[in-house]
Amino acid sequence: MADVAKILAEKGGDVIRISGDATVFDAIKAMVEANVGAILVTGKDPHAIDGIFTERDYLRKIAVEGRTSGETLVREVMTSPVIVVGPETSVEEAMALMTDRRIRHAPVLDGDRLVGMVSIGDLVRQQSQEQSFKIRYLTEYISAG
């Protein structure tokens, strides 16, 4: 059974961040450049997580409410508090948490240290790889007998 640490070992621990005082436009631009669906929001301490800003936040709190991305600050529309997982969290546990809370991204904290971020896509990909391995192993086992 794989855990979140295994996913981070493969994909890396880089996390895109932005200050809560930045505009939503700046956040969207950073997300597009990094090809990600979420960005962590920091305050005075760039290592502390104040919130998370996602594509869903943009749709619900900017587009639908008629705000402008150039004038709205990220801290005004970010999601907070942030649901986090640990490196030791199993893939199944993380998937259940994210499904239950209806979120697609979760920062990974090792104690109070940010070590990465996982998406629901990362978790599904890991599950799929494990299932493929199990099927291949069982097929070879049956064929050898």
Secondary structure, DSSP 8 states (H G I E B T S, - for coil): --BHHHHHHHH-----EEETTSBHHHHHHHHHHHT-SEEEEE-SSTTS--EEEEHHHHIIIIITTT--TTTSBHHHH-B-S---B-TTSBHHHHHHHHHHHT-SEEEEEETTEEEEEEEHHHHHHHHHHHHHHHHHHHHHHHHH-
